[in-house]
Amino acid sequence: MFREILASSALIVSAIAPAQAQTTPMEKGVIVADAMVDCVSLYIVLASSLSDEDKELKQQMTRLGAAFLSSATKLSGKTTDELTPEFRTRSKIIGEWLAADDPRGDQISKTCLMISEVGTNFKGG
């Protein structure tokens, strides 16, 4: 299931777009920081769900999580230590969504994948 989520190239309607339409510029920054925290949490779940046999994919998930962590700390103004409780809580919730095939798990997976693709496309690779 996780590989399907990661390989998905379906069009996405951003999970944060409806909220952004009704917020101030400052609140929009907070929403984006929250999305970064959600993506870190997602990649924690994905990396921890992979066996050691999937070493390369596990490393890729770890690298993506680290990239989102860098953004999350910069956007939120919080340290990794300050964000750790949020990662734990959100990882648990996101893991439950994915295990239950909840549409919210699929949506956050697609959102994080599309954010990653923007970065990849921007760098040209």
Order of alpha helices (4+ residues) and beta strands (2+ residues): alpha-alpha-alpha-alpha-alpha-alpha
